[in-house]
């Protein structure tokens, strides 16, 4: 494990893809979304809505960065 959680998660996903004969990317994304929902549910109930909104906002922002629509911020450019 490294000091970068999202890098570690991506490595686990890559390894899963490499082991899988036929990759169902939609199913894999759904599994990851379910894990994110479970993480959000660990927060106090009164914070869960805000956490969900922030996760969705960050997903959109990261997608725009990774596709080059917007410039990557220094902290996320690795």
Secondary structure, 3 states (H helix, E strand, C coil): CCCCHHHHHHHHHHHHHHHCCCCCHHHHHHHHHHHHHHHHCCCCHHHHHHHHHHHHHHHHHHHHHHCCCCCCCHHHCC
